[in-house]
Amino acid sequence: MAKETMTVRIEPGTRKVLDKIAESLERDRTYVVNEALKSYIDVHQWQIGHIRQGIRDADAGRFAPAAEVKRVTDRLRRK
């Protein structure tokens, strides 16, 4: 797969942590950064997909019954 170069500015502490992770994995910093970016992208794509589905459901009038919402919020308040 073709690679592209991208320059970013990071905090010195972040670079040190990346280097420590890379060393512990016996990989280079580029590998660690690419893995981190993949994870970040995966999470945000998942989240955006679920938000869009929620909007489609709301637009279609599909909502959770009030009793179910109350049950979930009561459970979350106990935590």
Biopython code that builds the backbone (N, CA, C, O; Angstrom):
import numpy as np
from Bio.PDB.StructureBuilder import StructureBuilder

atoms = [
    (1, "MET", "N", (0.842, -1.173, 0.000)),
    (1, "MET", "CA", (0.000, 0.000, 0.000)),
    (1, "MET", "C", (0.891, 1.240, 0.000)),
    (1, "MET", "O", (1.878, 1.307, 0.732)),
    (2, "ALA", "N", (0.533, 2.215, -0.824)),
    (2, "ALA", "CA", (1.305, 3.447, -0.902)),
    (2, "ALA", "C", (1.191, 4.225, 0.406)),
    (2, "ALA", "O", (0.152, 4.210, 1.067)),
    (3, "LYS", "N", (2.243, 4.880, 0.751)),
    (3, "LYS", "CA", (2.275, 5.688, 1.979)),
    (3, "LYS", "C", (2.437, 7.150, 1.611)),
    (3, "LYS", "O", (3.024, 7.479, 0.580)),
    (4, "GLU", "N", (1.917, 8.023, 2.451)),
    (4, "GLU", "CA", (2.090, 9.452, 2.295)),
    (4, "GLU", "C", (2.708, 10.010, 3.561)),
    (4, "GLU", "O", (2.503, 9.479, 4.652)),
    (5, "THR", "N", (3.447, 11.057, 3.410)),
    (5, "THR", "CA", (4.063, 11.717, 4.553)),
    (5, "THR", "C", (3.148, 12.838, 5.028)),
    (5, "THR", "O", (2.601, 13.602, 4.231)),
    (6, "MET", "N", (2.996, 12.917, 6.353)),
    (6, "MET", "CA", (2.193, 13.971, 6.951)),
    (6, "MET", "C", (2.966, 14.474, 8.166)),
    (6, "MET", "O", (3.435, 13.680, 8.981)),
    (7, "THR", "N", (3.093, 15.751, 8.282)),
    (7, "THR", "CA", (3.819, 16.340, 9.402)),
    (7, "THR", "C", (2.816, 16.867, 10.415)),
    (7, "THR", "O", (1.891, 17.598, 10.062)),
    (8, "VAL", "N", (3.005, 16.490, 11.684)),
    (8, "VAL", "CA", (2.162, 16.983, 12.770)),
    (8, "VAL", "C", (3.051, 17.443, 13.915)),
    (8, "VAL", "O", (4.184, 16.988, 14.072)),
    (9, "ARG", "N", (2.511, 18.348, 14.699)),
    (9, "ARG", "CA", (3.234, 18.814, 15.893)),
    (9, "ARG", "C", (2.587, 18.144, 17.101)),
    (9, "ARG", "O", (1.366, 18.154, 17.260)),
    (10, "ILE", "N", (3.431, 17.564, 17.944)),
    (10, "ILE", "CA", (2.931, 16.917, 19.155)),
    (10, "ILE", "C", (3.720, 17.419, 20.361)),
    (10, "ILE", "O", (4.822, 17.952, 20.231)),
    (11, "GLU", "N", (3.130, 17.235, 21.522)),
    (11, "GLU", "CA", (3.800, 17.611, 22.761)),
    (11, "GLU", "C", (4.997, 16.685, 22.984)),
    (11, "GLU", "O", (4.946, 15.511, 22.618)),
    (12, "PRO", "N", (6.063, 17.201, 23.576)),
    (12, "PRO", "CA", (7.231, 16.364, 23.846)),
    (12, "PRO", "C", (6.888, 15.122, 24.677)),
    (12, "PRO", "O", (7.424, 14.041, 24.437)),
    (13, "GLY", "N", (6.000, 15.284, 25.644)),
    (13, "GLY", "CA", (5.615, 14.141, 26.477)),
    (13, "GLY", "C", (4.916, 13.063, 25.677)),
    (13, "GLY", "O", (5.110, 11.873, 25.923)),
    (14, "THR", "N", (4.100, 13.480, 24.716)),
    (14, "THR", "CA", (3.402, 12.515, 23.859)),
    (14, "THR", "C", (4.412, 11.731, 23.038)),
    (14, "THR", "O", (4.288, 10.516, 22.885)),
    (15, "ARG", "N", (5.400, 12.420, 22.516)),
    (15, "ARG", "CA", (6.437, 11.742, 21.721)),
    (15, "ARG", "C", (7.201, 10.729, 22.581)),
    (15, "ARG", "O", (7.512, 9.629, 22.123)),
    (16, "LYS", "N", (7.498, 11.100, 23.810)),
    (16, "LYS", "CA", (8.211, 10.169, 24.697)),
    (16, "LYS", "C", (7.393, 8.916, 24.951)),
    (16, "LYS", "O", (7.923, 7.805, 24.947)),
    (17, "VAL", "N", (6.088, 9.102, 25.173)),
    (17, "VAL", "CA", (5.211, 7.956, 25.416)),
    (17, "VAL", "C", (5.135, 7.088, 24.169)),
    (17, "VAL", "O", (5.208, 5.863, 24.261)),
    (18, "LEU", "N", (4.990, 7.714, 23.000)),
    (18, "LEU", "CA", (4.957, 6.951, 21.745)),
    (18, "LEU", "C", (6.231, 6.127, 21.585)),
    (18, "LEU", "O", (6.187, 4.957, 21.205)),
    (19, "ASP", "N", (7.369, 6.760, 21.883)),
    (19, "ASP", "CA", (8.640, 6.046, 21.759)),
    (19, "ASP", "C", (8.723, 4.871, 22.732)),
    (19, "ASP", "O", (9.242, 3.812, 22.376)),
    (20, "LYS", "N", (8.223, 5.044, 23.944)),
    (20, "LYS", "CA", (8.235, 3.946, 24.916)),
    (20, "LYS", "C", (7.338, 2.800, 24.459)),
    (20, "LYS", "O", (7.698, 1.630, 24.589)),
    (21, "ILE", "N", (6.173, 3.144, 23.924)),
    (21, "ILE", "CA", (5.264, 2.105, 23.422)),
    (21, "ILE", "C", (5.912, 1.382, 22.257)),
    (21, "ILE", "O", (5.887, 0.153, 22.190)),
    (22, "ALA", "N", (6.491, 2.142, 21.340)),
    (22, "ALA", "CA", (7.144, 1.541, 20.180)),
    (22, "ALA", "C", (8.268, 0.604, 20.610)),
    (22, "ALA", "O", (8.416, -0.492, 20.069)),
    (23, "GLU", "N", (9.042, 1.034, 21.569)),
    (23, "GLU", "CA", (10.147, 0.202, 22.062)),
    (23, "GLU", "C", (9.625, -1.095, 22.680)),
    (23, "GLU", "O", (10.175, -2.172, 22.450)),
    (24, "SER", "N", (8.555, -0.974, 23.470)),
    (24, "SER", "CA", (8.026, -2.172, 24.124)),
    (24, "SER", "C", (7.422, -3.142, 23.118)),
    (24, "SER", "O", (7.401, -4.350, 23.356)),
    (25, "LEU", "N", (6.932, -2.627, 21.997)),
    (25, "LEU", "CA", (6.361, -3.487, 20.951)),
    (25, "LEU", "C", (7.413, -3.935, 19.929)),
    (25, "LEU", "O", (7.130, -4.726, 19.029)),
    (26, "GLU", "N", (8.626, -3.413, 20.091)),
    (26, "GLU", "CA", (9.700, -3.647, 19.128)),
    (26, "GLU", "C", (9.269, -3.227, 17.726)),
    (26, "GLU", "O", (9.477, -3.939, 16.744)),
    (27, "ARG", "N", (8.659, -2.038, 17.672)),
    (27, "ARG", "CA", (8.198, -1.430, 16.425)),
    (27, "ARG", "C", (8.716, -0.001, 16.388)),
    (27, "ARG", "O", (9.262, 0.497, 17.372)),
    (28, "ASP", "N", (8.540, 0.653, 15.246)),
    (28, "ASP", "CA", (8.957, 2.048, 15.182)),
    (28, "ASP", "C", (7.781, 2.967, 15.525)),
    (28, "ASP", "O", (6.631, 2.533, 15.595)),
    (29, "ARG", "N", (8.094, 4.227, 15.733)),
    (29, "ARG", "CA", (7.080, 5.205, 16.116)),
    (29, "ARG", "C", (5.983, 5.309, 15.057)),
    (29, "ARG", "O", (4.812, 5.473, 15.399)),
    (30, "THR", "N", (6.343, 5.215, 13.789)),
    (30, "THR", "CA", (5.361, 5.315, 12.711)),
    (30, "THR", "C", (4.297, 4.231, 12.838)),
    (30, "THR", "O", (3.114, 4.495, 12.627)),
    (31, "TYR", "N", (4.708, 3.027, 13.179)),
    (31, "TYR", "CA", (3.752, 1.932, 13.355)),
    (31, "TYR", "C", (2.760, 2.269, 14.470)),
    (31, "TYR", "O", (1.551, 2.096, 14.311)),
    (32, "VAL", "N", (3.282, 2.749, 15.591)),
    (32, "VAL", "CA", (2.424, 3.066, 16.738)),
    (32, "VAL", "C", (1.448, 4.184, 16.379)),
    (32, "VAL", "O", (0.264, 4.093, 16.706)),
    (33, "VAL", "N", (1.915, 5.220, 15.722)),
    (33, "VAL", "CA", (1.046, 6.328, 15.331)),
    (33, "VAL", "C", (-0.026, 5.842, 14.361)),
    (33, "VAL", "O", (-1.193, 6.209, 14.502)),
    (34, "ASN", "N", (0.347, 5.031, 13.387)),
    (34, "ASN", "CA", (-0.644, 4.509, 12.440)),
    (34, "ASN", "C", (-1.689, 3.648, 13.132)),
    (34, "ASN", "O", (-2.872, 3.735, 12.803)),
    (35, "GLU", "N", (-1.277, 2.821, 14.081)),
    (35, "GLU", "CA", (-2.236, 2.002, 14.834)),
    (35, "GLU", "C", (-3.178, 2.881, 15.658)),
    (35, "GLU", "O", (-4.378, 2.617, 15.737)),
    (36, "ALA", "N", (-2.621, 3.929, 16.271)),
    (36, "ALA", "CA", (-3.440, 4.847, 17.062)),
    (36, "ALA", "C", (-4.452, 5.559, 16.166)),
    (36, "ALA", "O", (-5.617, 5.707, 16.537)),
    (37, "LEU", "N", (-4.013, 5.992, 15.004)),
    (37, "LEU", "CA", (-4.922, 6.665, 14.081)),
    (37, "LEU", "C", (-6.022, 5.722, 13.595)),
    (37, "LEU", "O", (-7.182, 6.120, 13.485)),
    (38, "LYS", "N", (-5.658, 4.480, 13.306)),
    (38, "LYS", "CA", (-6.666, 3.502, 12.882)),
    (38, "LYS", "C", (-7.718, 3.313, 13.977)),
    (38, "LYS", "O", (-8.915, 3.288, 13.692)),
    (39, "SER", "N", (-7.275, 3.183, 15.215)),
    (39, "SER", "CA", (-8.205, 3.013, 16.333)),
    (39, "SER", "C", (-9.107, 4.230, 16.481)),
    (39, "SER", "O", (-10.315, 4.087, 16.667)),
    (40, "TYR", "N", (-8.537, 5.410, 16.402)),
    (40, "TYR", "CA", (-9.298, 6.650, 16.520)),
    (40, "TYR", "C", (-10.355, 6.724, 15.420)),
    (40, "TYR", "O", (-11.514, 7.042, 15.687)),
    (41, "ILE", "N", (-9.954, 6.432, 14.196)),
    (41, "ILE", "CA", (-10.874, 6.478, 13.055)),
    (41, "ILE", "C", (-11.977, 5.443, 13.221)),
    (41, "ILE", "O", (-13.146, 5.747, 12.983)),
    (42, "ASP", "N", (-11.629, 4.234, 13.622)),
    (42, "ASP", "CA", (-12.637, 3.184, 13.814)),
    (42, "ASP", "C", (-13.690, 3.600, 14.832)),
    (42, "ASP", "O", (-14.887, 3.444, 14.591)),
    (43, "VAL", "N", (-13.248, 4.128, 15.967)),
    (43, "VAL", "CA", (-14.179, 4.532, 17.021)),
    (43, "VAL", "C", (-15.096, 5.643, 16.530)),
    (43, "VAL", "O", (-16.306, 5.593, 16.753)),
    (44, "HIS", "N", (-14.537, 6.637, 15.871)),
    (44, "HIS", "CA", (-15.347, 7.761, 15.433)),
    (44, "HIS", "C", (-16.286, 7.382, 14.283)),
    (44, "HIS", "O", (-17.407, 7.886, 14.212)),
    (45, "GLN", "N", (-15.842, 6.504, 13.389)),
    (45, "GLN", "CA", (-16.749, 6.041, 12.342)),
    (45, "GLN", "C", (-17.904, 5.252, 12.948)),
    (45, "GLN", "O", (-19.045, 5.397, 12.512)),
    (46, "TRP", "N", (-17.624, 4.424, 13.944)),
    (46, "TRP", "CA", (-18.671, 3.664, 14.635)),
    (46, "TRP", "C", (-19.655, 4.628, 15.283)),
    (46, "TRP", "O", (-20.869, 4.480, 15.144)),
    (47, "GLN", "N", (-19.120, 5.616, 15.990)),
    (47, "GLN", "CA", (-19.963, 6.575, 16.693)),
    (47, "GLN", "C", (-20.824, 7.367, 15.708)),
    (47, "GLN", "O", (-22.025, 7.517, 15.929)),
    (48, "ILE", "N", (-20.244, 7.862, 14.655)),
    (48, "ILE", "CA", (-20.987, 8.635, 13.659)),
    (48, "ILE", "C", (-22.075, 7.774, 13.026)),
    (48, "ILE", "O", (-23.190, 8.246, 12.804)),
    (49, "GLY", "N", (-21.757, 6.518, 12.735)),
    (49, "GLY", "CA", (-22.756, 5.609, 12.175)),
    (49, "GLY", "C", (-23.942, 5.424, 13.098)),
    (49, "GLY", "O", (-25.087, 5.430, 12.647)),
    (50, "HIS", "N", (-23.681, 5.259, 14.390)),
    (50, "HIS", "CA", (-24.764, 5.083, 15.356)),
    (50, "HIS", "C", (-25.578, 6.371, 15.542)),
    (50, "HIS", "O", (-26.796, 6.320, 15.714)),
    (51, "ILE", "N", (-24.911, 7.499, 15.507)),
    (51, "ILE", "CA", (-25.633, 8.768, 15.599)),
    (51, "ILE", "C", (-26.547, 8.930, 14.392)),
    (51, "ILE", "O", (-27.709, 9.308, 14.538)),
    (52, "ARG", "N", (-26.031, 8.648, 13.208)),
    (52, "ARG", "CA", (-26.853, 8.767, 11.996)),
    (52, "ARG", "C", (-28.036, 7.811, 12.039)),
    (52, "ARG", "O", (-29.140, 8.168, 11.628)),
    (53, "GLN", "N", (-27.809, 6.591, 12.538)),
    (53, "GLN", "CA", (-28.918, 5.637, 12.652)),
    (53, "GLN", "C", (-29.946, 6.148, 13.642)),
    (53, "GLN", "O", (-31.147, 6.015, 13.407)),
    (54, "GLY", "N", (-29.502, 6.725, 14.734)),
    (54, "GLY", "CA", (-30.421, 7.293, 15.711)),
    (54, "GLY", "C", (-31.253, 8.421, 15.126)),
    (54, "GLY", "O", (-32.445, 8.539, 15.411)),
    (55, "ILE", "N", (-30.624, 9.241, 14.312)),
    (55, "ILE", "CA", (-31.357, 10.328, 13.663)),
    (55, "ILE", "C", (-32.385, 9.765, 12.689)),
    (55, "ILE", "O", (-33.514, 10.250, 12.625)),
    (56, "ARG", "N", (-31.995, 8.737, 11.929)),
    (56, "ARG", "CA", (-32.959, 8.103, 11.013)),
    (56, "ARG", "C", (-34.130, 7.515, 11.793)),
    (56, "ARG", "O", (-35.281, 7.664, 11.386)),
    (57, "ASP", "N", (-33.846, 6.850, 12.909)),
    (57, "ASP", "CA", (-34.913, 6.279, 13.740)),
    (57, "ASP", "C", (-35.827, 7.381, 14.278)),
    (57, "ASP", "O", (-37.050, 7.245, 14.259)),
    (58, "ALA", "N", (-35.229, 8.466, 14.755)),
    (58, "ALA", "CA", (-36.035, 9.571, 15.284)),
    (58, "ALA", "C", (-36.896, 10.190, 14.183)),
    (58, "ALA", "O", (-38.073, 10.482, 14.391)),
    (59, "ASP", "N", (-36.297, 10.383, 13.019)),
    (59, "ASP", "CA", (-37.060, 10.948, 11.902)),
    (59, "ASP", "C", (-38.226, 10.056, 11.505)),
    (59, "ASP", "O", (-39.259, 10.534, 11.036)),
    (60, "ALA", "N", (-38.042, 8.731, 11.702)),
    (60, "ALA", "CA", (-39.103, 7.777, 11.371)),
    (60, "ALA", "C", (-40.082, 7.595, 12.531)),
    (60, "ALA", "O", (-41.033, 6.822, 12.424)),
    (61, "GLY", "N", (-39.852, 8.307, 13.643)),
    (61, "GLY", "CA", (-40.762, 8.213, 14.783)),
    (61, "GLY", "C", (-40.543, 6.994, 15.658)),
    (61, "GLY", "O", (-41.410, 6.626, 16.450)),
    (62, "ARG", "N", (-39.369, 6.358, 15.514)),
    (62, "ARG", "CA", (-39.067, 5.172, 16.337)),
    (62, "ARG", "C", (-38.320, 5.620, 17.595)),
    (62, "ARG", "O", (-37.138, 5.963, 17.546)),
    (63, "PHE", "N", (-39.030, 5.610, 18.710)),
    (63, "PHE", "CA", (-38.455, 6.005, 19.994)),
    (63, "PHE", "C", (-38.656, 4.880, 21.006)),
    (63, "PHE", "O", (-39.557, 4.054, 20.866)),
    (64, "ALA", "N", (-37.798, 4.865, 22.030)),
    (64, "ALA", "CA", (-37.966, 3.895, 23.106)),
    (64, "ALA", "C", (-39.182, 4.302, 23.934)),
    (64, "ALA", "O", (-39.431, 5.491, 24.136)),
    (65, "PRO", "N", (-39.933, 3.317, 24.412)),
    (65, "PRO", "CA", (-41.072, 3.648, 25.279)),
    (65, "PRO", "C", (-40.584, 4.346, 26.558)),
    (65, "PRO", "O", (-39.478, 4.087, 27.033)),
    (66, "ALA", "N", (-41.419, 5.226, 27.100)),
    (66, "ALA", "CA", (-41.052, 5.998, 28.288)),
    (66, "ALA", "C", (-40.654, 5.102, 29.454)),
    (66, "ALA", "O", (-39.737, 5.435, 30.205)),
    (67, "ALA", "N", (-41.333, 3.969, 29.613)),
    (67, "ALA", "CA", (-41.017, 3.059, 30.727)),
    (67, "ALA", "C", (-39.606, 2.495, 30.587)),
    (67, "ALA", "O", (-38.896, 2.332, 31.580)),
    (68, "GLU", "N", (-39.205, 2.199, 29.363)),
    (68, "GLU", "CA", (-37.856, 1.672, 29.148)),
    (68, "GLU", "C", (-36.810, 2.743, 29.427)),
    (68, "GLU", "O", (-35.776, 2.457, 30.032)),
    (69, "VAL", "N", (-37.067, 3.959, 28.998)),
    (69, "VAL", "CA", (-36.140, 5.067, 29.256)),
    (69, "VAL", "C", (-35.988, 5.276, 30.757)),
    (69, "VAL", "O", (-34.873, 5.451, 31.250)),
    (70, "LYS", "N", (-37.091, 5.258, 31.481)),
    (70, "LYS", "CA", (-37.044, 5.431, 32.940)),
    (70, "LYS", "C", (-36.253, 4.317, 33.595)),
    (70, "LYS", "O", (-35.458, 4.576, 34.499)),
    (71, "ARG", "N", (-36.453, 3.073, 33.154)),
    (71, "ARG", "CA", (-35.738, 1.936, 33.730)),
    (71, "ARG", "C", (-34.231, 2.098, 33.535)),
    (71, "ARG", "O", (-33.455, 1.856, 34.460)),
    (72, "VAL", "N", (-33.821, 2.501, 32.350)),
    (72, "VAL", "CA", (-32.396, 2.658, 32.064)),
    (72, "VAL", "C", (-31.816, 3.832, 32.863)),
    (72, "VAL", "O", (-30.746, 3.703, 33.459)),
    (73, "THR", "N", (-32.501, 4.956, 32.879)),
    (73, "THR", "CA", (-31.956, 6.108, 33.621)),
    (73, "THR", "C", (-31.902, 5.833, 35.116)),
    (73, "THR", "O", (-30.967, 6.267, 35.789)),
    (74, "ASP", "N", (-32.889, 5.122, 35.643)),
    (74, "ASP", "CA", (-32.852, 4.747, 37.069)),
    (74, "ASP", "C", (-31.647, 3.861, 37.354)),
    (74, "ASP", "O", (-30.964, 4.041, 38.362)),
    (75, "ARG", "N", (-31.390, 2.916, 36.477)),
    (75, "ARG", "CA", (-30.245, 2.010, 36.649)),
    (75, "ARG", "C", (-28.931, 2.798, 36.586)),
    (75, "ARG", "O", (-28.024, 2.549, 37.381)),
    (76, "LEU", "N", (-28.824, 3.727, 35.668)),
    (76, "LEU", "CA", (-27.599, 4.505, 35.538)),
    (76, "LEU", "C", (-27.373, 5.438, 36.724)),
    (76, "LEU", "O", (-26.232, 5.698, 37.106)),
    (77, "ARG", "N", (-28.438, 5.928, 37.292)),
    (77, "ARG", "CA", (-28.311, 6.805, 38.466)),
    (77, "ARG", "C", (-27.791, 6.065, 39.684)),
    (77, "ARG", "O", (-27.151, 6.663, 40.549)),
    (78, "ARG", "N", (-28.059, 4.776, 39.760)),
    (78, "ARG", "CA", (-27.618, 3.968, 40.911)),
    (78, "ARG", "C", (-26.114, 3.719, 40.873)),
    (78, "ARG", "O", (-25.523, 3.404, 41.906)),
    (79, "LYS", "N", (-25.494, 3.850, 39.735)),
    (79, "LYS", "CA", (-24.051, 3.561, 39.611)),
    (79, "LYS", "C", (-23.210, 4.599, 40.216)),
    (79, "LYS", "O", (-21.984, 4.494, 40.189)),
]
sb = StructureBuilder()
sb.init_structure("model")
sb.init_model(0)
sb.init_chain("A")
sb.init_seg("    ")
for serial, (resi, resn, name, xyz) in enumerate(atoms, 1):
    if name == "N":
        sb.init_residue(resn, " ", resi, " ")
    sb.init_atom(name, np.array(xyz, "f"), 0.0, 1.0, " ", f" {name:<3s}", serial, name[0])
structure = sb.get_structure()
